[in-house]
Amino acid sequence: MTKMELIDALAKESGLSRKDVDKLLDAFVNLVTNKLKAGEKVAVTGFGTFSVTERKARTGVNPQNPNQKIQIPAMKVPKFTAGKTFKEALRG
């Protein structure tokens, strides 16, 4: 599902205009991004939790030259943990 398909589906489901849903979706993404940058978690009850984890530095292999080792730096990465209700809905 693309962003435009999501906007269309949300507009149909909620009765809101596509323009309003687009603004709302952009605001949600920006809010989650800014909270994660600030080191906070964002929990949506029944859906899941967005958080940031630290990935350690490690040695990798250059895919264009498998004999060459490269150093991959430590970095922060986004993480999503599905909530119980969401998991159960998918299993059922």
PyMOL Python script that loads the backbone (N, CA, C, O; Angstrom):
from pymol import cmd

cmd.read_pdbstr("""\
ATOM      1  N   MET A   1       0.853  -1.172   0.000  1.00  0.00           N
ATOM      2  CA  MET A   1       0.000   0.000   0.000  1.00  0.00           C
ATOM      3  C   MET A   1       0.894   1.228   0.000  1.00  0.00           C
ATOM      4  O   MET A   1       1.794   1.348   0.830  1.00  0.00           O
ATOM      5  N   THR A   2       0.645   2.134  -0.927  1.00  0.00           N
ATOM      6  CA  THR A   2       1.406   3.376  -1.002  1.00  0.00           C
ATOM      7  C   THR A   2       0.777   4.424  -0.094  1.00  0.00           C
ATOM      8  O   THR A   2      -0.311   4.222   0.446  1.00  0.00           O
ATOM      9  N   LYS A   3       1.469   5.535   0.066  1.00  0.00           N
ATOM     10  CA  LYS A   3       0.941   6.623   0.894  1.00  0.00           C
ATOM     11  C   LYS A   3      -0.384   7.129   0.330  1.00  0.00           C
ATOM     12  O   LYS A   3      -1.316   7.388   1.091  1.00  0.00           O
ATOM     13  N   MET A   4      -0.479   7.273  -0.980  1.00  0.00           N
ATOM     14  CA  MET A   4      -1.723   7.772  -1.588  1.00  0.00           C
ATOM     15  C   MET A   4      -2.868   6.776  -1.398  1.00  0.00           C
ATOM     16  O   MET A   4      -4.006   7.183  -1.163  1.00  0.00           O
ATOM     17  N   GLU A   5      -2.582   5.492  -1.495  1.00  0.00           N
ATOM     18  CA  GLU A   5      -3.605   4.475  -1.255  1.00  0.00           C
ATOM     19  C   GLU A   5      -4.059   4.508   0.202  1.00  0.00           C
ATOM     20  O   GLU A   5      -5.243   4.341   0.495  1.00  0.00           O
ATOM     21  N   LEU A   6      -3.111   4.723   1.111  1.00  0.00           N
ATOM     22  CA  LEU A   6      -3.441   4.835   2.532  1.00  0.00           C
ATOM     23  C   LEU A   6      -4.321   6.053   2.787  1.00  0.00           C
ATOM     24  O   LEU A   6      -5.301   5.967   3.528  1.00  0.00           O
ATOM     25  N   ILE A   7      -3.981   7.177   2.182  1.00  0.00           N
ATOM     26  CA  ILE A   7      -4.777   8.397   2.328  1.00  0.00           C
ATOM     27  C   ILE A   7      -6.190   8.175   1.811  1.00  0.00           C
ATOM     28  O   ILE A   7      -7.159   8.561   2.465  1.00  0.00           O
ATOM     29  N   ASP A   8      -6.312   7.556   0.642  1.00  0.00           N
ATOM     30  CA  ASP A   8      -7.637   7.277   0.077  1.00  0.00           C
ATOM     31  C   ASP A   8      -8.457   6.381   1.004  1.00  0.00           C
ATOM     32  O   ASP A   8      -9.634   6.648   1.246  1.00  0.00           O
ATOM     33  N   ALA A   9      -7.839   5.324   1.520  1.00  0.00           N
ATOM     34  CA  ALA A   9      -8.544   4.383   2.395  1.00  0.00           C
ATOM     35  C   ALA A   9      -8.961   5.050   3.709  1.00  0.00           C
ATOM     36  O   ALA A   9     -10.071   4.835   4.196  1.00  0.00           O
ATOM     37  N   LEU A  10      -8.063   5.859   4.276  1.00  0.00           N
ATOM     38  CA  LEU A  10      -8.399   6.561   5.517  1.00  0.00           C
ATOM     39  C   LEU A  10      -9.503   7.588   5.303  1.00  0.00           C
ATOM     40  O   LEU A  10     -10.372   7.751   6.160  1.00  0.00           O
ATOM     41  N   ALA A  11      -9.477   8.273   4.182  1.00  0.00           N
ATOM     42  CA  ALA A  11     -10.521   9.255   3.880  1.00  0.00           C
ATOM     43  C   ALA A  11     -11.876   8.569   3.747  1.00  0.00           C
ATOM     44  O   ALA A  11     -12.887   9.061   4.248  1.00  0.00           O
ATOM     45  N   LYS A  12     -11.882   7.443   3.075  1.00  0.00           N
ATOM     46  CA  LYS A  12     -13.127   6.686   2.894  1.00  0.00           C
ATOM     47  C   LYS A  12     -13.641   6.151   4.232  1.00  0.00           C
ATOM     48  O   LYS A  12     -14.837   6.224   4.517  1.00  0.00           O
ATOM     49  N   GLU A  13     -12.738   5.617   5.045  1.00  0.00           N
ATOM     50  CA  GLU A  13     -13.101   5.023   6.337  1.00  0.00           C
ATOM     51  C   GLU A  13     -13.587   6.075   7.341  1.00  0.00           C
ATOM     52  O   GLU A  13     -14.522   5.831   8.103  1.00  0.00           O
ATOM     53  N   SER A  14     -12.933   7.257   7.330  1.00  0.00           N
ATOM     54  CA  SER A  14     -13.232   8.269   8.342  1.00  0.00           C
ATOM     55  C   SER A  14     -14.266   9.306   7.917  1.00  0.00           C
ATOM     56  O   SER A  14     -14.866   9.973   8.759  1.00  0.00           O
ATOM     57  N   GLY A  15     -14.471   9.438   6.608  1.00  0.00           N
ATOM     58  CA  GLY A  15     -15.386  10.468   6.128  1.00  0.00           C
ATOM     59  C   GLY A  15     -14.736  11.837   6.010  1.00  0.00           C
ATOM     60  O   GLY A  15     -15.402  12.819   5.680  1.00  0.00           O
ATOM     61  N   LEU A  16     -13.435  11.904   6.278  1.00  0.00           N
ATOM     62  CA  LEU A  16     -12.700  13.164   6.140  1.00  0.00           C
ATOM     63  C   LEU A  16     -12.275  13.341   4.688  1.00  0.00           C
ATOM     64  O   LEU A  16     -12.291  12.389   3.907  1.00  0.00           O
ATOM     65  N   SER A  17     -11.897  14.563   4.334  1.00  0.00           N
ATOM     66  CA  SER A  17     -11.426  14.815   2.971  1.00  0.00           C
ATOM     67  C   SER A  17     -10.009  14.252   2.817  1.00  0.00           C
ATOM     68  O   SER A  17      -9.291  14.076   3.801  1.00  0.00           O
ATOM     69  N   ARG A  18      -9.623  13.975   1.581  1.00  0.00           N
ATOM     70  CA  ARG A  18      -8.266  13.473   1.309  1.00  0.00           C
ATOM     71  C   ARG A  18      -7.223  14.489   1.755  1.00  0.00           C
ATOM     72  O   ARG A  18      -6.158  14.119   2.250  1.00  0.00           O
ATOM     73  N   LYS A  19      -7.535  15.777   1.577  1.00  0.00           N
ATOM     74  CA  LYS A  19      -6.608  16.843   1.962  1.00  0.00           C
ATOM     75  C   LYS A  19      -6.385  16.842   3.478  1.00  0.00           C
ATOM     76  O   LYS A  19      -5.253  16.983   3.942  1.00  0.00           O
ATOM     77  N   ASP A  20      -7.463  16.683   4.241  1.00  0.00           N
ATOM     78  CA  ASP A  20      -7.350  16.650   5.698  1.00  0.00           C
ATOM     79  C   ASP A  20      -6.585  15.414   6.169  1.00  0.00           C
ATOM     80  O   ASP A  20      -5.760  15.500   7.079  1.00  0.00           O
ATOM     81  N   VAL A  21      -6.857  14.278   5.553  1.00  0.00           N
ATOM     82  CA  VAL A  21      -6.163  13.038   5.917  1.00  0.00           C
ATOM     83  C   VAL A  21      -4.679  13.150   5.583  1.00  0.00           C
ATOM     84  O   VAL A  21      -3.838  12.688   6.353  1.00  0.00           O
ATOM     85  N   ASP A  22      -4.350  13.757   4.450  1.00  0.00           N
ATOM     86  CA  ASP A  22      -2.955  13.954   4.054  1.00  0.00           C
ATOM     87  C   ASP A  22      -2.233  14.807   5.093  1.00  0.00           C
ATOM     88  O   ASP A  22      -1.120  14.475   5.503  1.00  0.00           O
ATOM     89  N   LYS A  23      -2.861  15.910   5.524  1.00  0.00           N
ATOM     90  CA  LYS A  23      -2.270  16.776   6.549  1.00  0.00           C
ATOM     91  C   LYS A  23      -2.088  16.016   7.862  1.00  0.00           C
ATOM     92  O   LYS A  23      -1.057  16.142   8.523  1.00  0.00           O
ATOM     93  N   LEU A  24      -3.089  15.235   8.229  1.00  0.00           N
ATOM     94  CA  LEU A  24      -3.039  14.474   9.479  1.00  0.00           C
ATOM     95  C   LEU A  24      -1.928  13.427   9.440  1.00  0.00           C
ATOM     96  O   LEU A  24      -1.185  13.273  10.409  1.00  0.00           O
ATOM     97  N   LEU A  25      -1.816  12.720   8.340  1.00  0.00           N
ATOM     98  CA  LEU A  25      -0.779  11.697   8.206  1.00  0.00           C
ATOM     99  C   LEU A  25       0.612  12.329   8.249  1.00  0.00           C
ATOM    100  O   LEU A  25       1.509  11.808   8.913  1.00  0.00           O
ATOM    101  N   ASP A  26       0.794  13.442   7.549  1.00  0.00           N
ATOM    102  CA  ASP A  26       2.085  14.151   7.583  1.00  0.00           C
ATOM    103  C   ASP A  26       2.407  14.625   8.995  1.00  0.00           C
ATOM    104  O   ASP A  26       3.551  14.525   9.440  1.00  0.00           O
ATOM    105  N   ALA A  27       1.399  15.143   9.703  1.00  0.00           N
ATOM    106  CA  ALA A  27       1.607  15.610  11.073  1.00  0.00           C
ATOM    107  C   ALA A  27       2.003  14.444  11.979  1.00  0.00           C
ATOM    108  O   ALA A  27       2.886  14.589  12.824  1.00  0.00           O
ATOM    109  N   PHE A  28       1.355  13.290  11.807  1.00  0.00           N
ATOM    110  CA  PHE A  28       1.674  12.106  12.608  1.00  0.00           C
ATOM    111  C   PHE A  28       3.119  11.672  12.374  1.00  0.00           C
ATOM    112  O   PHE A  28       3.857  11.422  13.327  1.00  0.00           O
ATOM    113  N   VAL A  29       3.518  11.584  11.116  1.00  0.00           N
ATOM    114  CA  VAL A  29       4.889  11.158  10.788  1.00  0.00           C
ATOM    115  C   VAL A  29       5.907  12.146  11.357  1.00  0.00           C
ATOM    116  O   VAL A  29       6.920  11.737  11.924  1.00  0.00           O
ATOM    117  N   ASN A  30       5.638  13.445  11.206  1.00  0.00           N
ATOM    118  CA  ASN A  30       6.555  14.463  11.733  1.00  0.00           C
ATOM    119  C   ASN A  30       6.641  14.399  13.252  1.00  0.00           C
ATOM    120  O   ASN A  30       7.728  14.505  13.820  1.00  0.00           O
ATOM    121  N   LEU A  31       5.504  14.227  13.906  1.00  0.00           N
ATOM    122  CA  LEU A  31       5.486  14.152  15.366  1.00  0.00           C
ATOM    123  C   LEU A  31       6.274  12.942  15.861  1.00  0.00           C
ATOM    124  O   LEU A  31       7.089  13.073  16.774  1.00  0.00           O
ATOM    125  N   VAL A  32       6.047  11.773  15.276  1.00  0.00           N
ATOM    126  CA  VAL A  32       6.771  10.564  15.684  1.00  0.00           C
ATOM    127  C   VAL A  32       8.267  10.749  15.442  1.00  0.00           C
ATOM    128  O   VAL A  32       9.081  10.406  16.299  1.00  0.00           O
ATOM    129  N   THR A  33       8.628  11.282  14.294  1.00  0.00           N
ATOM    130  CA  THR A  33      10.042  11.504  13.973  1.00  0.00           C
ATOM    131  C   THR A  33      10.698  12.445  14.983  1.00  0.00           C
ATOM    132  O   THR A  33      11.793  12.166  15.472  1.00  0.00           O
ATOM    133  N   ASN A  34      10.036  13.548  15.295  1.00  0.00           N
ATOM    134  CA  ASN A  34      10.607  14.521  16.229  1.00  0.00           C
ATOM    135  C   ASN A  34      10.722  13.959  17.640  1.00  0.00           C
ATOM    136  O   ASN A  34      11.707  14.225  18.329  1.00  0.00           O
ATOM    137  N   LYS A  35       9.741  13.191  18.078  1.00  0.00           N
ATOM    138  CA  LYS A  35       9.803  12.586  19.414  1.00  0.00           C
ATOM    139  C   LYS A  35      10.921  11.555  19.486  1.00  0.00           C
ATOM    140  O   LYS A  35      11.626  11.477  20.493  1.00  0.00           O
ATOM    141  N   LEU A  36      11.092  10.761  18.429  1.00  0.00           N
ATOM    142  CA  LEU A  36      12.175   9.774  18.412  1.00  0.00           C
ATOM    143  C   LEU A  36      13.537  10.463  18.396  1.00  0.00           C
ATOM    144  O   LEU A  36      14.466  10.005  19.061  1.00  0.00           O
ATOM    145  N   LYS A  37      13.667  11.559  17.645  1.00  0.00           N
ATOM    146  CA  LYS A  37      14.922  12.316  17.629  1.00  0.00           C
ATOM    147  C   LYS A  37      15.252  12.845  19.014  1.00  0.00           C
ATOM    148  O   LYS A  37      16.420  12.928  19.393  1.00  0.00           O
ATOM    149  N   ALA A  38      14.206  13.207  19.777  1.00  0.00           N
ATOM    150  CA  ALA A  38      14.392  13.742  21.132  1.00  0.00           C
ATOM    151  C   ALA A  38      14.635  12.643  22.162  1.00  0.00           C
ATOM    152  O   ALA A  38      14.801  12.929  23.347  1.00  0.00           O
ATOM    153  N   GLY A  39      14.657  11.387  21.715  1.00  0.00           N
ATOM    154  CA  GLY A  39      14.941  10.281  22.615  1.00  0.00           C
ATOM    155  C   GLY A  39      13.713   9.723  23.319  1.00  0.00           C
ATOM    156  O   GLY A  39      13.845   8.933  24.254  1.00  0.00           O
ATOM    157  N   GLU A  40      12.535  10.115  22.890  1.00  0.00           N
ATOM    158  CA  GLU A  40      11.304   9.633  23.507  1.00  0.00           C
ATOM    159  C   GLU A  40      10.732   8.454  22.721  1.00  0.00           C
ATOM    160  O   GLU A  40      11.073   8.236  21.558  1.00  0.00           O
ATOM    161  N   LYS A  41       9.856   7.702  23.384  1.00  0.00           N
ATOM    162  CA  LYS A  41       9.115   6.628  22.725  1.00  0.00           C
ATOM    163  C   LYS A  41       7.727   7.154  22.400  1.00  0.00           C
ATOM    164  O   LYS A  41       7.224   8.058  23.067  1.00  0.00           O
ATOM    165  N   VAL A  42       7.110   6.581  21.366  1.00  0.00           N
ATOM    166  CA  VAL A  42       5.728   6.919  21.028  1.00  0.00           C
ATOM    167  C   VAL A  42       4.933   5.624  21.059  1.00  0.00           C
ATOM    168  O   VAL A  42       5.166   4.723  20.253  1.00  0.00           O
ATOM    169  N   ALA A  43       3.989   5.534  22.000  1.00  0.00           N
ATOM    170  CA  ALA A  43       3.179   4.334  22.163  1.00  0.00           C
ATOM    171  C   ALA A  43       1.752   4.624  21.721  1.00  0.00           C
ATOM    172  O   ALA A  43       1.129   5.574  22.195  1.00  0.00           O
ATOM    173  N   VAL A  44       1.239   3.804  20.816  1.00  0.00           N
ATOM    174  CA  VAL A  44      -0.152   3.887  20.379  1.00  0.00           C
ATOM    175  C   VAL A  44      -0.819   2.620  20.919  1.00  0.00           C
ATOM    176  O   VAL A  44      -0.619   1.525  20.394  1.00  0.00           O
ATOM    177  N   THR A  45      -1.613   2.790  21.972  1.00  0.00           N
ATOM    178  CA  THR A  45      -2.237   1.656  22.643  1.00  0.00           C
ATOM    179  C   THR A  45      -3.016   0.792  21.652  1.00  0.00           C
ATOM    180  O   THR A  45      -3.819   1.290  20.864  1.00  0.00           O
ATOM    181  N   GLY A  46      -2.760  -0.499  21.712  1.00  0.00           N
ATOM    182  CA  GLY A  46      -3.430  -1.442  20.832  1.00  0.00           C
ATOM    183  C   GLY A  46      -2.744  -1.620  19.490  1.00  0.00           C
ATOM    184  O   GLY A  46      -3.024  -2.587  18.781  1.00  0.00           O
ATOM    185  N   PHE A  47      -1.851  -0.706  19.127  1.00  0.00           N
ATOM    186  CA  PHE A  47      -1.158  -0.795  17.845  1.00  0.00           C
ATOM    187  C   PHE A  47       0.303  -1.156  18.034  1.00  0.00           C
ATOM    188  O   PHE A  47       0.765  -2.170  17.511  1.00  0.00           O
ATOM    189  N   GLY A  48       1.044  -0.329  18.785  1.00  0.00           N
ATOM    190  CA  GLY A  48       2.451  -0.626  19.007  1.00  0.00           C
ATOM    191  C   GLY A  48       3.230   0.562  19.514  1.00  0.00           C
ATOM    192  O   GLY A  48       2.671   1.624  19.788  1.00  0.00           O
ATOM    193  N   THR A  49       4.538   0.366  19.636  1.00  0.00           N
ATOM    194  CA  THR A  49       5.426   1.392  20.166  1.00  0.00           C
ATOM    195  C   THR A  49       6.568   1.653  19.189  1.00  0.00           C
ATOM    196  O   THR A  49       7.220   0.727  18.707  1.00  0.00           O
ATOM    197  N   PHE A  50       6.794   2.929  18.911  1.00  0.00           N
ATOM    198  CA  PHE A  50       7.925   3.365  18.097  1.00  0.00           C
ATOM    199  C   PHE A  50       9.030   3.787  19.065  1.00  0.00           C
ATOM    200  O   PHE A  50       8.767   4.497  20.036  1.00  0.00           O
ATOM    201  N   SER A  51      10.259   3.356  18.804  1.00  0.00           N
ATOM    202  CA  SER A  51      11.389   3.724  19.657  1.00  0.00           C
ATOM    203  C   SER A  51      12.659   3.762  18.816  1.00  0.00           C
ATOM    204  O   SER A  51      12.644   3.459  17.623  1.00  0.00           O
ATOM    205  N   VAL A  52      13.762   4.144  19.464  1.00  0.00           N
ATOM    206  CA  VAL A  52      15.064   4.192  18.798  1.00  0.00           C
ATOM    207  C   VAL A  52      16.009   3.264  19.542  1.00  0.00           C
ATOM    208  O   VAL A  52      16.047   3.266  20.773  1.00  0.00           O
ATOM    209  N   THR A  53      16.764   2.478  18.807  1.00  0.00           N
ATOM    210  CA  THR A  53      17.786   1.626  19.421  1.00  0.00           C
ATOM    211  C   THR A  53      19.144   1.973  18.827  1.00  0.00           C
ATOM    212  O   THR A  53      19.242   2.518  17.728  1.00  0.00           O
ATOM    213  N   GLU A  54      20.177   1.649  19.573  1.00  0.00           N
ATOM    214  CA  GLU A  54      21.543   1.920  19.146  1.00  0.00           C
ATOM    215  C   GLU A  54      22.128   0.652  18.526  1.00  0.00           C
ATOM    216  O   GLU A  54      22.161  -0.396  19.170  1.00  0.00           O
ATOM    217  N   ARG A  55      22.582   0.744  17.299  1.00  0.00           N
ATOM    218  CA  ARG A  55      23.235  -0.390  16.642  1.00  0.00           C
ATOM    219  C   ARG A  55      24.747  -0.201  16.789  1.00  0.00           C
ATOM    220  O   ARG A  55      25.275   0.856  16.443  1.00  0.00           O
ATOM    221  N   LYS A  56      25.440  -1.211  17.294  1.00  0.00           N
ATOM    222  CA  LYS A  56      26.884  -1.133  17.522  1.00  0.00           C
ATOM    223  C   LYS A  56      27.655  -1.084  16.204  1.00  0.00           C
ATOM    224  O   LYS A  56      27.169  -1.530  15.165  1.00  0.00           O
ATOM    225  N   ALA A  57      28.858  -0.537  16.271  1.00  0.00           N
ATOM    226  CA  ALA A  57      29.762  -0.550  15.116  1.00  0.00           C
ATOM    227  C   ALA A  57      30.158  -1.989  14.837  1.00  0.00           C
ATOM    228  O   ALA A  57      30.276  -2.801  15.755  1.00  0.00           O
ATOM    229  N   ARG A  58      30.363  -2.299  13.571  1.00  0.00           N
ATOM    230  CA  ARG A  58      30.721  -3.670  13.222  1.00  0.00           C
ATOM    231  C   ARG A  58      31.500  -3.687  11.911  1.00  0.00           C
ATOM    232  O   ARG A  58      31.532  -2.701  11.174  1.00  0.00           O
ATOM    233  N   THR A  59      32.119  -4.818  11.640  1.00  0.00           N
ATOM    234  CA  THR A  59      32.852  -5.014  10.400  1.00  0.00           C
ATOM    235  C   THR A  59      31.946  -5.735   9.415  1.00  0.00           C
ATOM    236  O   THR A  59      31.312  -6.734   9.755  1.00  0.00           O
ATOM    237  N   GLY A  60      31.890  -5.219   8.192  1.00  0.00           N
ATOM    238  CA  GLY A  60      31.076  -5.831   7.156  1.00  0.00           C
ATOM    239  C   GLY A  60      31.915  -6.174   5.944  1.00  0.00           C
ATOM    240  O   GLY A  60      33.136  -6.014   5.953  1.00  0.00           O
ATOM    241  N   VAL A  61      31.257  -6.645   4.904  1.00  0.00           N
ATOM    242  CA  VAL A  61      31.931  -7.028   3.664  1.00  0.00           C
ATOM    243  C   VAL A  61      31.417  -6.136   2.548  1.00  0.00           C
ATOM    244  O   VAL A  61      30.213  -5.915   2.424  1.00  0.00           O
ATOM    245  N   ASN A  62      32.332  -5.626   1.737  1.00  0.00           N
ATOM    246  CA  ASN A  62      31.962  -4.819   0.582  1.00  0.00           C
ATOM    247  C   ASN A  62      31.291  -5.741  -0.442  1.00  0.00           C
ATOM    248  O   ASN A  62      31.935  -6.671  -0.929  1.00  0.00           O
ATOM    249  N   PRO A  63      30.011  -5.510  -0.785  1.00  0.00           N
ATOM    250  CA  PRO A  63      29.323  -6.412  -1.712  1.00  0.00           C
ATOM    251  C   PRO A  63      29.923  -6.403  -3.124  1.00  0.00           C
ATOM    252  O   PRO A  63      29.778  -7.374  -3.867  1.00  0.00           O
ATOM    253  N   GLN A  64      30.594  -5.308  -3.491  1.00  0.00           N
ATOM    254  CA  GLN A  64      31.208  -5.241  -4.825  1.00  0.00           C
ATOM    255  C   GLN A  64      32.566  -5.931  -4.859  1.00  0.00           C
ATOM    256  O   GLN A  64      33.052  -6.314  -5.923  1.00  0.00           O
ATOM    257  N   ASN A  65      33.171  -6.085  -3.685  1.00  0.00           N
ATOM    258  CA  ASN A  65      34.461  -6.765  -3.580  1.00  0.00           C
ATOM    259  C   ASN A  65      34.452  -7.573  -2.287  1.00  0.00           C
ATOM    260  O   ASN A  65      34.880  -7.066  -1.250  1.00  0.00           O
ATOM    261  N   PRO A  66      33.974  -8.822  -2.322  1.00  0.00           N
ATOM    262  CA  PRO A  66      33.814  -9.624  -1.097  1.00  0.00           C
ATOM    263  C   PRO A  66      35.097  -9.834  -0.292  1.00  0.00           C
ATOM    264  O   PRO A  66      35.027 -10.196   0.883  1.00  0.00           O
ATOM    265  N   ASN A  67      36.246  -9.619  -0.888  1.00  0.00           N
ATOM    266  CA  ASN A  67      37.511  -9.774  -0.164  1.00  0.00           C
ATOM    267  C   ASN A  67      37.835  -8.557   0.684  1.00  0.00           C
ATOM    268  O   ASN A  67      38.704  -8.621   1.554  1.00  0.00           O
ATOM    269  N   GLN A  68      37.150  -7.452   0.442  1.00  0.00           N
ATOM    270  CA  GLN A  68      37.426  -6.209   1.154  1.00  0.00           C
ATOM    271  C   GLN A  68      36.490  -6.065   2.355  1.00  0.00           C
ATOM    272  O   GLN A  68      35.270  -6.159   2.222  1.00  0.00           O
ATOM    273  N   LYS A  69      37.080  -5.836   3.520  1.00  0.00           N
ATOM    274  CA  LYS A  69      36.307  -5.604   4.744  1.00  0.00           C
ATOM    275  C   LYS A  69      36.073  -4.099   4.886  1.00  0.00           C
ATOM    276  O   LYS A  69      36.943  -3.290   4.564  1.00  0.00           O
ATOM    277  N   ILE A  70      34.892  -3.743   5.369  1.00  0.00           N
ATOM    278  CA  ILE A  70      34.596  -2.333   5.611  1.00  0.00           C
ATOM    279  C   ILE A  70      34.096  -2.172   7.041  1.00  0.00           C
ATOM    280  O   ILE A  70      33.517  -3.092   7.619  1.00  0.00           O
ATOM    281  N   GLN A  71      34.327  -0.998   7.598  1.00  0.00           N
ATOM    282  CA  GLN A  71      33.886  -0.719   8.957  1.00  0.00           C
ATOM    283  C   GLN A  71      32.547   0.011   8.886  1.00  0.00           C
ATOM    284  O   GLN A  71      32.451   1.072   8.269  1.00  0.00           O
ATOM    285  N   ILE A  72      31.519  -0.550   9.510  1.00  0.00           N
ATOM    286  CA  ILE A  72      30.197   0.057   9.546  1.00  0.00           C
ATOM    287  C   ILE A  72      30.080   0.769  10.895  1.00  0.00           C
ATOM    288  O   ILE A  72      30.216   0.127  11.937  1.00  0.00           O
ATOM    289  N   PRO A  73      29.830   2.083  10.897  1.00  0.00           N
ATOM    290  CA  PRO A  73      29.803   2.833  12.156  1.00  0.00           C
ATOM    291  C   PRO A  73      28.561   2.532  13.003  1.00  0.00           C
ATOM    292  O   PRO A  73      27.557   2.026  12.501  1.00  0.00           O
ATOM    293  N   ALA A  74      28.652   2.853  14.285  1.00  0.00           N
ATOM    294  CA  ALA A  74      27.496   2.745  15.177  1.00  0.00           C
ATOM    295  C   ALA A  74      26.468   3.773  14.727  1.00  0.00           C
ATOM    296  O   ALA A  74      26.822   4.841  14.228  1.00  0.00           O
ATOM    297  N   MET A  75      25.195   3.443  14.906  1.00  0.00           N
ATOM    298  CA  MET A  75      24.148   4.379  14.506  1.00  0.00           C
ATOM    299  C   MET A  75      22.868   4.107  15.263  1.00  0.00           C
ATOM    300  O   MET A  75      22.671   3.028  15.822  1.00  0.00           O
ATOM    301  N   LYS A  76      22.006   5.096  15.270  1.00  0.00           N
ATOM    302  CA  LYS A  76      20.686   4.939  15.853  1.00  0.00           C
ATOM    303  C   LYS A  76      19.728   4.497  14.753  1.00  0.00           C
ATOM    304  O   LYS A  76      19.776   5.010  13.636  1.00  0.00           O
ATOM    305  N   VAL A  77      18.853   3.535  15.077  1.00  0.00           N
ATOM    306  CA  VAL A  77      17.895   3.036  14.098  1.00  0.00           C
ATOM    307  C   VAL A  77      16.495   3.009  14.712  1.00  0.00           C
ATOM    308  O   VAL A  77      16.346   2.760  15.908  1.00  0.00           O
ATOM    309  N   PRO A  78      15.470   3.264  13.897  1.00  0.00           N
ATOM    310  CA  PRO A  78      14.107   3.206  14.414  1.00  0.00           C
ATOM    311  C   PRO A  78      13.681   1.753  14.637  1.00  0.00           C
ATOM    312  O   PRO A  78      14.141   0.835  13.959  1.00  0.00           O
ATOM    313  N   LYS A  79      12.789   1.581  15.608  1.00  0.00           N
ATOM    314  CA  LYS A  79      12.288   0.245  15.936  1.00  0.00           C
ATOM    315  C   LYS A  79      10.788   0.358  16.183  1.00  0.00           C
ATOM    316  O   LYS A  79      10.318   1.331  16.774  1.00  0.00           O
ATOM    317  N   PHE A  80      10.047  -0.641  15.728  1.00  0.00           N
ATOM    318  CA  PHE A  80       8.620  -0.709  16.000  1.00  0.00           C
ATOM    319  C   PHE A  80       8.323  -2.043  16.663  1.00  0.00           C
ATOM    320  O   PHE A  80       8.708  -3.099  16.162  1.00  0.00           O
ATOM    321  N   THR A  81       7.634  -1.982  17.795  1.00  0.00           N
ATOM    322  CA  THR A  81       7.222  -3.191  18.492  1.00  0.00           C
ATOM    323  C   THR A  81       5.702  -3.244  18.443  1.00  0.00           C
ATOM    324  O   THR A  81       5.028  -2.354  18.962  1.00  0.00           O
ATOM    325  N   ALA A  82       5.168  -4.277  17.824  1.00  0.00           N
ATOM    326  CA  ALA A  82       3.722  -4.414  17.681  1.00  0.00           C
ATOM    327  C   ALA A  82       3.076  -4.650  19.036  1.00  0.00           C
ATOM    328  O   ALA A  82       3.618  -5.362  19.882  1.00  0.00           O
ATOM    329  N   GLY A  83       1.904  -4.038  19.233  1.00  0.00           N
ATOM    330  CA  GLY A  83       1.151  -4.213  20.463  1.00  0.00           C
ATOM    331  C   GLY A  83       0.370  -5.515  20.459  1.00  0.00           C
ATOM    332  O   GLY A  83       0.188  -6.142  19.416  1.00  0.00           O
ATOM    333  N   LYS A  84      -0.087  -5.911  21.635  1.00  0.00           N
ATOM    334  CA  LYS A  84      -0.787  -7.177  21.802  1.00  0.00           C
ATOM    335  C   LYS A  84      -2.041  -7.264  20.931  1.00  0.00           C
ATOM    336  O   LYS A  84      -2.261  -8.278  20.268  1.00  0.00           O
ATOM    337  N   THR A  85      -2.859  -6.221  20.926  1.00  0.00           N
ATOM    338  CA  THR A  85      -4.102  -6.232  20.140  1.00  0.00           C
ATOM    339  C   THR A  85      -3.810  -6.356  18.653  1.00  0.00           C
ATOM    340  O   THR A  85      -4.501  -7.081  17.936  1.00  0.00           O
ATOM    341  N   PHE A  86      -2.794  -5.653  18.195  1.00  0.00           N
ATOM    342  CA  PHE A  86      -2.392  -5.694  16.781  1.00  0.00           C
ATOM    343  C   PHE A  86      -1.924  -7.091  16.395  1.00  0.00           C
ATOM    344  O   PHE A  86      -2.309  -7.618  15.352  1.00  0.00           O
ATOM    345  N   LYS A  87      -1.086  -7.690  17.246  1.00  0.00           N
ATOM    346  CA  LYS A  87      -0.596  -9.048  16.980  1.00  0.00           C
ATOM    347  C   LYS A  87      -1.732 -10.053  16.921  1.00  0.00           C
ATOM    348  O   LYS A  87      -1.786 -10.899  16.029  1.00  0.00           O
ATOM    349  N   GLU A  88      -2.642  -9.948  17.886  1.00  0.00           N
ATOM    350  CA  GLU A  88      -3.769 -10.881  17.917  1.00  0.00           C
ATOM    351  C   GLU A  88      -4.670 -10.737  16.711  1.00  0.00           C
ATOM    352  O   GLU A  88      -5.200 -11.730  16.212  1.00  0.00           O
ATOM    353  N   ALA A  89      -4.853  -9.512  16.233  1.00  0.00           N
ATOM    354  CA  ALA A  89      -5.694  -9.281  15.049  1.00  0.00           C
ATOM    355  C   ALA A  89      -5.094  -9.951  13.814  1.00  0.00           C
ATOM    356  O   ALA A  89      -5.827 -10.449  12.959  1.00  0.00           O
ATOM    357  N   LEU A  90      -3.779  -9.965  13.721  1.00  0.00           N
ATOM    358  CA  LEU A  90      -3.109 -10.583  12.576  1.00  0.00           C
ATOM    359  C   LEU A  90      -3.091 -12.097  12.664  1.00  0.00           C
ATOM    360  O   LEU A  90      -3.090 -12.779  11.639  1.00  0.00           O
ATOM    361  N   ARG A  91      -3.077 -12.621  13.859  1.00  0.00           N
ATOM    362  CA  ARG A  91      -3.043 -14.076  14.038  1.00  0.00           C
ATOM    363  C   ARG A  91      -4.399 -14.707  13.801  1.00  0.00           C
ATOM    364  O   ARG A  91      -4.492 -15.846  13.343  1.00  0.00           O
ATOM    365  N   GLY A  92      -5.447 -13.966  14.113  1.00  0.00           N
ATOM    366  CA  GLY A  92      -6.796 -14.520  14.078  1.00  0.00           C
ATOM    367  C   GLY A  92      -7.350 -14.553  12.734  1.00  0.00           C
ATOM    368  O   GLY A  92      -8.483 -14.996  12.543  1.00  0.00           O
TER     369      GLY A  92
END
""", "prot")
cmd.dss("prot")
cmd.show_as("cartoon", "prot")
cmd.util.cbc("prot")
cmd.orient("prot")
